[in-house]
Amino acid sequence: MQTPEPQQRERVPEVPAPGAATEVDGLPDTKSLAEVPSPVEVRVHADPALIPSVRAVAADLAARADFDLDAVSDLRMAVDEACSALVPLSAPGGQLRCGFTVVDGRIAVVARVPVDAPTTLRQDTFGWRVLDTLTDAAEVLDGDPEWLGIRLLKDRTTA
């Protein structure tokens, strides 16, 4: 029996996770960051030494989606910065979860970590300025008291 090529396989519609309520920019928006629906998700221990693995996945997905080299590099750096901002705030023993969704020439990234207490990220730092410059949109996701996240959007067609 021959295995069909990936593009020939039947696509199963994505089932929204519990808590998926609305869409933002055509991508699922959720109230709970514990489970965010995404076709590709990387889960690693919230350790700075593991961030390069997540960064590599982001770059690979952007390259496969025909982003130019500058956009691939921008996304890689933005994912690195987002993860680097979140990891120190993670609850002890927590996982860094990074979900990637590619839709119509746009990559959405939702990076998140569990937190011990409700917290937020400052958006008046140099690191946040880097995120804002390298992506088309960056926002803190702090509506869930048990999770803290960052959503990034990068469009293939913008420079």
N, CA and C atoms as an extended XYZ file, in Angstrom:
477
Properties=species:S:1:pos:R:3:atomname:S:1:resname:S:1:resid:I:1 pbc="F F F"
N         0.845       -1.175        0.000 N   MET     1
C         0.000        0.000        0.000 CA  MET     1
C         0.890        1.237        0.000 C   MET     1
N         0.572        2.182       -0.857 N   GLN     2
C         1.359        3.386       -0.979 CA  GLN     2
C         0.756        4.481       -0.108 C   GLN     2
N         1.617        5.202        0.624 N   THR     3
C         1.167        6.304        1.466 CA  THR     3
C         1.004        7.539        0.599 C   THR     3
N        -0.141        8.213        0.707 N   PRO     4
C        -0.331        9.412       -0.119 CA  PRO     4
C         0.612       10.529        0.308 C   PRO     4
N         0.951       11.373       -0.633 N   GLU     5
C         1.754       12.545       -0.340 CA  GLU     5
C         0.965       13.446        0.611 C   GLU     5
N         1.647       14.274        1.409 N   PRO     6
C         0.932       15.112        2.382 CA  PRO     6
C        -0.178       15.957        1.764 C   PRO     6
N         0.048       16.533        0.589 N   GLN     7
C        -0.983       17.368       -0.019 CA  GLN     7
C        -2.172       16.553       -0.529 C   GLN     7
N        -2.018       15.211       -0.659 N   GLN     8
C        -3.098       14.371       -1.140 CA  GLN     8
C        -3.934       13.794       -0.008 C   GLN     8
N        -3.441       13.887        1.208 N   ARG     9
C        -4.182       13.345        2.336 CA  ARG     9
C        -5.426       14.172        2.595 C   ARG     9
N        -6.448       13.498        3.058 N   GLU    10
C        -7.689       14.190        3.381 CA  GLU    10
C        -7.460       15.089        4.583 C   GLU    10
N        -7.876       16.317        4.465 N   ARG    11
C        -7.731       17.269        5.563 CA  ARG    11
C        -8.914       17.122        6.508 C   ARG    11
N        -8.608       16.986        7.773 N   VAL    12
C        -9.649       16.888        8.790 CA  VAL    12
C        -9.865       18.285        9.336 C   VAL    12
N       -11.113       18.744        9.374 N   PRO    13
C       -11.342       20.092        9.873 CA  PRO    13
C       -10.880       20.204       11.324 C   PRO    13
N       -10.296       21.357       11.641 N   GLU    14
C        -9.809       21.587       12.992 CA  GLU    14
C       -10.983       21.759       13.939 C   GLU    14
N       -10.951       21.046       15.034 N   VAL    15
C       -12.000       21.140       16.035 CA  VAL    15
C       -11.560       22.160       17.067 C   VAL    15
N       -12.348       23.183       17.311 N   PRO    16
C       -11.947       24.184       18.290 CA  PRO    16
C       -11.815       23.567       19.677 C   PRO    16
N       -10.829       24.029       20.405 N   ALA    17
C       -10.615       23.556       21.763 CA  ALA    17
C       -11.662       24.166       22.677 C   ALA    17
N       -11.889       23.532       23.826 N   PRO    18
C       -12.805       24.143       24.786 CA  PRO    18
C       -12.331       25.550       25.115 C   PRO    18
N       -13.257       26.469       25.121 N   GLY    19
C       -12.899       27.853       25.412 CA  GLY    19
C       -12.722       28.695       24.162 C   GLY    19
N       -12.640       28.063       22.982 N   ALA    20
C       -12.497       28.838       21.752 CA  ALA    20
C       -13.805       29.567       21.506 C   ALA    20
N       -13.730       30.891       21.483 N   ALA    21
C       -14.960       31.654       21.422 CA  ALA    21
C       -15.108       32.418       20.120 C   ALA    21
N       -14.114       33.176       19.756 N   THR    22
C       -14.216       34.043       18.591 CA  THR    22
C       -12.961       33.901       17.757 C   THR    22
N       -12.883       34.690       16.710 N   GLU    23
C       -11.685       34.703       15.887 CA  GLU    23
C       -11.097       36.100       15.899 C   GLU    23
N        -9.779       36.178       15.860 N   VAL    24
C        -9.054       37.432       15.759 CA  VAL    24
C        -8.177       37.318       14.528 C   VAL    24
N        -8.355       38.210       13.576 N   ASP    25
C        -7.597       38.166       12.326 CA  ASP    25
C        -7.718       36.813       11.643 C   ASP    25
N        -8.891       36.172       11.724 N   GLY    26
C        -9.104       34.897       11.061 CA  GLY    26
C        -8.505       33.709       11.786 C   GLY    26
N        -7.986       33.922       12.989 N   LEU    27
C        -7.386       32.850       13.763 CA  LEU    27
C        -8.129       32.701       15.072 C   LEU    27
N        -8.179       31.491       15.628 N   PRO    28
C        -8.940       31.270       16.853 CA  PRO    28
C        -8.457       32.148       18.003 C   PRO    28
N        -9.410       32.705       18.748 N   ASP    29
C        -9.118       33.473       19.953 CA  ASP    29
C        -9.736       32.693       21.109 C   ASP    29
N        -9.016       32.519       22.171 N   THR    30
C        -9.518       31.714       23.274 CA  THR    30
C        -9.492       32.490       24.567 C   THR    30
N       -10.303       32.064       25.497 N   LYS    31
C       -10.315       32.634       26.834 CA  LYS    31
C        -9.272       31.930       27.691 C   LYS    31
N        -9.042       30.651       27.477 N   SER    32
C        -8.084       29.878       28.254 CA  SER    32
C        -6.857       29.593       27.404 C   SER    32
N        -5.684       29.872       27.956 N   LEU    33
C        -4.455       29.617       27.212 CA  LEU    33
C        -3.936       28.209       27.432 C   LEU    33
N        -4.608       27.429       28.274 N   ALA    34
C        -4.142       26.067       28.534 CA  ALA    34
C        -4.114       25.252       27.248 C   ALA    34
N        -5.128       25.378       26.424 N   GLU    35
C        -5.195       24.656       25.155 CA  GLU    35
C        -5.601       25.631       24.064 C   GLU    35
N        -4.681       25.915       23.174 N   VAL    36
C        -4.933       26.799       22.041 CA  VAL    36
C        -4.813       25.957       20.784 C   VAL    36
N        -5.874       25.872       19.970 N   PRO    37
C        -5.793       25.033       18.781 CA  PRO    37
C        -4.772       25.575       17.786 C   PRO    37
N        -3.864       24.715       17.368 N   SER    38
C        -2.888       25.093       16.346 CA  SER    38
C        -2.384       23.826       15.674 C   SER    38
N        -2.141       23.912       14.374 N   PRO    39
C        -1.672       22.728       13.650 CA  PRO    39
C        -0.309       22.228       14.116 C   PRO    39
N         0.566       23.127       14.569 N   VAL    40
C         1.889       22.728       15.045 CA  VAL    40
C         2.066       23.313       16.443 C   VAL    40
N         2.419       22.462       17.384 N   GLU    41
C         2.691       22.946       18.732 CA  GLU    41
C         3.957       22.296       19.259 C   GLU    41
N         4.799       23.120       19.862 N   VAL    42
C         6.029       22.643       20.484 CA  VAL    42
C         5.874       22.857       21.980 C   VAL    42
N         6.144       21.812       22.740 N   ARG    43
C         6.112       21.901       24.198 CA  ARG    43
C         7.472       21.481       24.725 C   ARG    43
N         8.097       22.382       25.474 N   VAL    44
C         9.392       22.098       26.080 CA  VAL    44
C         9.362       22.598       27.520 C   VAL    44
N        10.255       22.052       28.331 N   HIS    45
C        10.394       22.555       29.686 CA  HIS    45
C        10.744       24.039       29.600 C   HIS    45
N        10.201       24.845       30.484 N   ALA    46
C        10.451       26.283       30.456 CA  ALA    46
C        11.882       26.562       30.915 C   ALA    46
N        12.805       26.326       30.000 N   ASP    47
C        14.229       26.454       30.265 CA  ASP    47
C        14.838       27.247       29.105 C   ASP    47
N        15.601       28.297       29.409 N   PRO    48
C        16.195       29.100       28.324 CA  PRO    48
C        17.031       28.282       27.345 C   PRO    48
N        17.615       27.185       27.801 N   ALA    49
C        18.451       26.361       26.916 CA  ALA    49
C        17.643       25.682       25.817 C   ALA    49
N        16.322       25.595       25.974 N   LEU    50
C        15.488       24.907       24.986 CA  LEU    50
C        14.823       25.864       23.991 C   LEU    50
N        14.975       27.153       24.200 N   ILE    51
C        14.367       28.137       23.296 CA  ILE    51
C        14.876       28.008       21.863 C   ILE    51
N        16.149       27.697       21.627 N   PRO    52
C        16.592       27.545       20.227 CA  PRO    52
C        15.805       26.485       19.446 C   PRO    52
N        15.304       25.465       20.106 N   SER    53
C        14.497       24.448       19.423 CA  SER    53
C        13.192       25.046       18.918 C   SER    53
N        12.561       25.857       19.735 N   VAL    54
C        11.309       26.508       19.342 CA  VAL    54
C        11.579       27.507       18.216 C   VAL    54
N        12.663       28.243       18.352 N   ARG    55
C        13.060       29.221       17.338 CA  ARG    55
C        13.291       28.532       15.986 C   ARG    55
N        13.902       27.353       16.003 N   ALA    56
C        14.165       26.615       14.762 CA  ALA    56
C        12.869       26.172       14.088 C   ALA    56
N        11.887       25.753       14.875 N   VAL    57
C        10.593       25.357       14.309 CA  VAL    57
C         9.935       26.565       13.630 C   VAL    57
N         9.977       27.721       14.290 N   ALA    58
C         9.389       28.937       13.708 CA  ALA    58
C        10.033       29.265       12.366 C   ALA    58
N        11.352       29.205       12.314 N   ALA    59
C        12.065       29.518       11.072 CA  ALA    59
C        11.734       28.512        9.975 C   ALA    59
N        11.656       27.240       10.329 N   ASP    60
C        11.342       26.210        9.343 CA  ASP    60
C         9.941       26.402        8.769 C   ASP    60
N         8.971       26.678        9.637 N   LEU    61
C         7.599       26.883        9.155 CA  LEU    61
C         7.513       28.103        8.237 C   LEU    61
N         8.211       29.180        8.595 N   ALA    62
C         8.194       30.385        7.750 CA  ALA    62
C         8.841       30.105        6.400 C   ALA    62
N         9.942       29.384        6.398 N   ALA    63
C        10.606       29.052        5.135 CA  ALA    63
C         9.708       28.184        4.264 C   ALA    63
N         9.040       27.214        4.861 N   ARG    64
C         8.130       26.342        4.099 CA  ARG    64
C         6.903       27.089        3.580 C   ARG    64
N         6.558       28.204        4.242 N   ALA    65
C         5.421       29.021        3.793 CA  ALA    65
C         5.860       30.101        2.810 C   ALA    65
N         7.081       29.967        2.273 N   ASP    66
C         7.618       30.879        1.259 CA  ASP    66
C         7.830       32.311        1.752 C   ASP    66
N         8.135       32.475        3.027 N   PHE    67
C         8.529       33.786        3.518 CA  PHE    67
C         9.938       34.061        2.989 C   PHE    67
N        10.248       35.329        2.720 N   ASP    68
C        11.605       35.633        2.269 CA  ASP    68
C        12.574       35.513        3.445 C   ASP    68
N        13.861       35.531        3.150 N   LEU    69
C        14.872       35.290        4.192 CA  LEU    69
C        14.814       36.317        5.315 C   LEU    69
N        14.521       37.565        4.983 N   ASP    70
C        14.417       38.590        6.024 CA  ASP    70
C        13.232       38.316        6.949 C   ASP    70
N        12.106       37.919        6.378 N   ALA    71
C        10.923       37.630        7.192 CA  ALA    71
C        11.143       36.389        8.058 C   ALA    71
N        11.835       35.393        7.523 N   VAL    72
C        12.157       34.198        8.311 CA  VAL    72
C        13.026       34.596        9.500 C   VAL    72
N        14.023       35.409        9.238 N   SER    73
C        14.913       35.870       10.299 CA  SER    73
C        14.165       36.710       11.341 C   SER    73
N        13.286       37.586       10.871 N   ASP    74
C        12.486       38.409       11.787 CA  ASP    74
C        11.618       37.540       12.688 C   ASP    74
N        10.958       36.552       12.099 N   LEU    75
C        10.095       35.680       12.898 CA  LEU    75
C        10.923       34.887       13.902 C   LEU    75
N        12.052       34.371       13.464 N   ARG    76
C        12.934       33.616       14.368 CA  ARG    76
C        13.325       34.470       15.575 C   ARG    76
N        13.744       35.714       15.320 N   MET    77
C        14.145       36.597       16.419 CA  MET    77
C        12.960       36.966       17.313 C   MET    77
N        11.801       37.177       16.713 N   ALA    78
C        10.617       37.529       17.504 CA  ALA    78
C        10.195       36.380       18.410 C   ALA    78
N        10.212       35.164       17.890 N   VAL    79
C         9.866       33.997       18.708 CA  VAL    79
C        10.877       33.843       19.837 C   VAL    79
N        12.143       34.050       19.533 N   ASP    80
C        13.182       33.980       20.562 CA  ASP    80
C        12.924       35.012       21.659 C   ASP    80
N        12.615       36.224       21.272 N   GLU    81
C        12.363       37.296       22.244 CA  GLU    81
C        11.121       37.003       23.079 C   GLU    81
N        10.047       36.531       22.440 N   ALA    82
C         8.821       36.222       23.174 CA  ALA    82
C         9.063       35.109       24.187 C   ALA    82
N         9.713       34.051       23.749 N   CYS    83
C         9.985       32.928       24.649 CA  CYS    83
C        10.924       33.347       25.777 C   CYS    83
N        11.909       34.161       25.463 N   SER    84
C        12.853       34.637       26.471 CA  SER    84
C        12.163       35.518       27.512 C   SER    84
N        11.129       36.216       27.118 N   ALA    85
C        10.381       37.043       28.064 CA  ALA    85
C         9.475       36.190       28.954 C   ALA    85
N         8.939       35.106       28.406 N   LEU    86
C         7.986       34.279       29.141 CA  LEU    86
C         8.636       33.274       30.087 C   LEU    86
N         9.731       32.655       29.668 N   VAL    87
C        10.343       31.573       30.441 CA  VAL    87
C        10.645       31.965       31.894 C   VAL    87
N        11.214       33.133       32.164 N   PRO    88
C        11.502       33.470       33.562 CA  PRO    88
C        10.254       33.628       34.434 C   PRO    88
N         9.104       33.847       33.814 N   LEU    89
C         7.863       34.046       34.554 CA  LEU    89
C         7.092       32.748       34.772 C   LEU    89
N         7.584       31.658       34.222 N   SER    90
C         6.894       30.372       34.311 CA  SER    90
C         6.880       29.838       35.741 C   SER    90
N         5.793       29.151       36.059 N   ALA    91
C         5.717       28.448       37.344 CA  ALA    91
C         6.803       27.377       37.369 C   ALA    91
N         7.346       27.061       38.542 N   PRO    92
C         8.377       26.019       38.625 CA  PRO    92
C         7.904       24.709       37.984 C   PRO    92
N         8.753       24.145       37.139 N   GLY    93
C         8.410       22.901       36.462 CA  GLY    93
C         7.461       23.062       35.290 C   GLY    93
N         7.140       24.294       34.917 N   GLY    94
C         6.178       24.558       33.849 CA  GLY    94
C         6.740       24.289       32.466 C   GLY    94
N         5.829       24.192       31.512 N   GLN    95
C         6.189       23.978       30.108 CA  GLN    95
C         6.000       25.270       29.333 C   GLN    95
N         6.916       25.533       28.435 N   LEU    96
C         6.740       26.577       27.438 CA  LEU    96
C         6.006       25.914       26.284 C   LEU    96
N         4.849       26.443       25.929 N   ARG    97
C         4.072       25.910       24.810 CA  ARG    97
C         4.025       26.975       23.725 C   ARG    97
N         4.352       26.565       22.531 N   CYS    98
C         4.380       27.504       21.423 CA  CYS    98
C         3.622       26.896       20.249 C   CYS    98
N         2.489       27.484       19.909 N   GLY    99
C         1.669       26.996       18.810 CA  GLY    99
C         1.827       27.880       17.589 C   GLY    99
N         1.862       27.245       16.424 N   PHE   100
C         2.056       27.943       15.160 CA  PHE   100
C         0.910       27.604       14.220 C   PHE   100
N         0.310       28.630       13.618 N   THR   101
C        -0.749       28.432       12.638 CA  THR   101
C        -0.399       29.241       11.398 C   THR   101
N        -0.368       28.587       10.251 N   VAL   102
C        -0.085       29.264        8.988 CA  VAL   102
C        -1.398       29.345        8.216 C   VAL   102
N        -1.849       30.572        7.934 N   VAL   103
C        -3.106       30.792        7.223 CA  VAL   103
C        -2.907       31.912        6.217 C   VAL   103
N        -3.124       31.616        4.941 N   ASP   104
C        -3.103       32.628        3.879 CA  ASP   104
C        -1.883       33.549        3.944 C   ASP   104
N        -0.701       32.976        3.992 N   GLY   105
C         0.512       33.781        3.980 CA  GLY   105
C         0.811       34.501        5.277 C   GLY   105
N         0.204       34.084        6.339 N   ARG   106
C         0.409       34.695        7.651 CA  ARG   106
C         0.705       33.588        8.657 C   ARG   106
N         1.656       33.838        9.518 N   ILE   107
C         1.944       32.908       10.610 CA  ILE   107
C         1.525       33.569       11.913 C   ILE   107
N         0.710       32.851       12.666 N   ALA   108
C         0.336       33.282       14.012 CA  ALA   108
C         1.069       32.384       14.989 C   ALA   108
N         1.651       32.990       15.986 N   VAL   109
C         2.375       32.263       17.019 CA  VAL   109
C         1.748       32.627       18.355 C   VAL   109
N         1.423       31.613       19.143 N   VAL   110
C         0.977       31.847       20.507 CA  VAL   110
C         1.932       31.098       21.422 C   VAL   110
N         2.756       31.865       22.127 N   ALA   111
C         3.688       31.295       23.103 CA  ALA   111
C         3.088       31.540       24.480 C   ALA   111
N         3.166       30.523       25.356 N   ARG   112
C         2.543       30.668       26.669 CA  ARG   112
C         3.227       29.797       27.703 C   ARG   112
N         3.127       30.228       28.950 N   VAL   113
C         3.673       29.476       30.077 CA  VAL   113
C         2.659       29.518       31.216 C   VAL   113
N         2.642       28.475       32.052 N   PRO   114
C         1.791       28.536       33.247 CA  PRO   114
C         2.442       29.464       34.275 C   PRO   114
N         1.614       30.175       35.026 N   VAL   115
C         2.120       31.081       36.056 CA  VAL   115
C         1.472       30.750       37.392 C   VAL   115
N         2.189       31.066       38.477 N   ASP   116
C         1.666       30.808       39.826 CA  ASP   116
C         0.579       31.790       40.223 C   ASP   116
N         0.704       33.017       39.766 N   ALA   117
C        -0.246       34.066       40.122 CA  ALA   117
C        -0.492       34.915       38.876 C   ALA   117
N        -1.663       35.549       38.800 N   PRO   118
C        -1.912       36.407       37.642 CA  PRO   118
C        -0.792       37.444       37.502 C   PRO   118
N        -0.287       37.566       36.305 N   THR   119
C         0.796       38.511       36.041 CA  THR   119
C         0.666       39.010       34.612 C   THR   119
N         1.441       39.996       34.276 N   THR   120
C         1.436       40.512       32.917 CA  THR   120
C         2.866       40.887       32.529 C   THR   120
N         3.062       41.153       31.279 N   LEU   121
C         4.371       41.580       30.773 CA  LEU   121
C         4.349       43.080       30.533 C   LEU   121
N         5.434       43.725       30.856 N   ARG   122
C         5.548       45.145       30.559 CA  ARG   122
C         5.733       45.308       29.052 C   ARG   122
N         5.086       46.314       28.520 N   GLN   123
C         5.190       46.586       27.093 CA  GLN   123
C         5.946       47.875       26.824 C   GLN   123
N         6.683       48.359       27.824 N   ASP   124
C         7.479       49.573       27.658 CA  ASP   124
C         8.974       49.265       27.728 C   ASP   124
N         9.337       48.032       27.370 N   THR   125
C        10.732       47.603       27.431 CA  THR   125
C        11.335       47.539       26.033 C   THR   125
N        12.660       47.471       25.990 N   PHE   126
C        13.347       47.317       24.709 CA  PHE   126
C        12.926       46.002       24.046 C   PHE   126
N        12.814       44.923       24.836 N   GLY   127
C        12.411       43.626       24.291 CA  GLY   127
C        11.060       43.690       23.610 C   GLY   127
N        10.116       44.409       24.215 N   TRP   128
C         8.786       44.520       23.598 CA  TRP   128
C         8.872       45.347       22.316 C   TRP   128
N         9.708       46.351       22.307 N   ARG   129
C         9.894       47.168       21.103 CA  ARG   129
C        10.435       46.306       19.961 C   ARG   129
N        11.350       45.394       20.306 N   VAL   130
C        11.883       44.454       19.308 CA  VAL   130
C        10.743       43.606       18.741 C   VAL   130
N         9.893       43.054       19.623 N   LEU   131
C         8.757       42.242       19.158 CA  LEU   131
C         7.852       43.048       18.240 C   LEU   131
N         7.564       44.258       18.642 N   ASP   132
C         6.665       45.108       17.874 CA  ASP   132
C         7.241       45.452       16.506 C   ASP   132
N         8.558       45.613       16.442 N   THR   133
C         9.226       45.964       15.189 CA  THR   133
C         9.334       44.768       14.244 C   THR   133
N         9.602       43.592       14.776 N   LEU   134
C         9.842       42.412       13.950 CA  LEU   134
C         8.570       41.730       13.439 C   LEU   134
N         7.417       42.046       14.024 N   THR   135
C         6.170       41.390       13.637 CA  THR   135
C         5.155       42.415       13.160 C   THR   135
N         4.070       41.918       12.591 N   ASP   136
C         2.985       42.794       12.174 CA  ASP   136
C         2.066       43.124       13.337 C   ASP   136
N         2.033       42.249       14.331 N   ALA   137
C         1.233       42.483       15.535 CA  ALA   137
C         1.809       41.643       16.659 C   ALA   137
N         1.807       42.229       17.841 N   ALA   138
C         2.239       41.517       19.040 CA  ALA   138
C         1.330       41.951       20.173 C   ALA   138
N         0.847       40.986       20.927 N   GLU   139
C        -0.012       41.323       22.060 CA  GLU   139
C         0.215       40.361       23.210 C   GLU   139
N         0.051       40.893       24.408 N   VAL   140
C         0.154       40.079       25.612 CA  VAL   140
C        -1.195       39.418       25.841 C   VAL   140
N        -1.166       38.141       26.160 N   LEU   141
C        -2.373       37.390       26.484 CA  LEU   141
C        -2.330       37.098       27.983 C   LEU   141
N        -3.026       37.926       28.749 N   ASP   142
C        -2.999       37.773       30.196 CA  ASP   142
C        -4.392       37.673       30.806 C   ASP   142
N        -5.365       37.261       30.023 N   GLY   143
C        -6.741       37.145       30.498 CA  GLY   143
C        -7.008       35.876       31.291 C   GLY   143
N        -6.106       34.908       31.241 N   ASP   144
C        -6.249       33.646       31.973 CA  ASP   144
C        -5.325       33.718       33.184 C   ASP   144
N        -5.857       33.632       34.404 N   PRO   145
C        -5.007       33.793       35.588 CA  PRO   145
C        -3.955       32.701       35.764 C   PRO   145
N        -4.109       31.574       35.085 N   GLU   146
C        -3.157       30.474       35.230 CA  GLU   146
C        -2.104       30.439       34.127 C   GLU   146
N        -2.256       31.281       33.107 N   TRP   147
C        -1.341       31.279       31.963 CA  TRP   147
C        -0.997       32.701       31.570 C   TRP   147
N         0.187       32.872       31.029 N   LEU   148
C         0.608       34.138       30.461 CA  LEU   148
C         1.142       33.847       29.073 C   LEU   148
N         0.745       34.638       28.106 N   GLY   149
C         1.180       34.353       26.736 CA  GLY   149
C         1.419       35.593       25.917 C   GLY   149
N         1.967       35.352       24.749 N   ILE   150
C         2.186       36.403       23.756 CA  ILE   150
C         1.729       35.854       22.411 C   ILE   150
N         0.935       36.649       21.699 N   ARG   151
C         0.517       36.294       20.340 CA  ARG   151
C         1.281       37.190       19.366 C   ARG   151
N         1.880       36.560       18.366 N   LEU   152
C         2.612       37.263       17.320 CA  LEU   152
C         1.974       36.958       15.980 C   LEU   152
N         1.893       37.939       15.115 N   LEU   153
C         1.432       37.731       13.744 CA  LEU   153
C         2.497       38.254       12.797 C   LEU   153
N         2.837       37.445       11.818 N   LYS   154
C         3.807       37.866       10.804 CA  LYS   154
C         3.216       37.533        9.447 C   LYS   154
N         3.128       38.551        8.599 N   ASP   155
C         2.554       38.406        7.262 CA  ASP   155
C         3.682       38.256        6.257 C   ASP   155
N         3.525       37.337        5.330 N   ARG   156
C         4.542       37.092        4.312 CA  ARG   156
C         4.728       38.302        3.406 C   ARG   156
N         3.697       39.082        3.177 N   THR   157
C         3.761       40.143        2.181 CA  THR   157
C         4.288       41.460        2.707 C   THR   157
N         4.543       41.590        4.006 N   THR   158
C         5.061       42.857        4.508 CA  THR   158
C         6.559       42.771        4.671 C   THR   158
N         7.196       43.891        4.561 N   ALA   159
C         8.654       43.930        4.701 CA  ALA   159
C         9.078       44.204        6.114 C   ALA   159
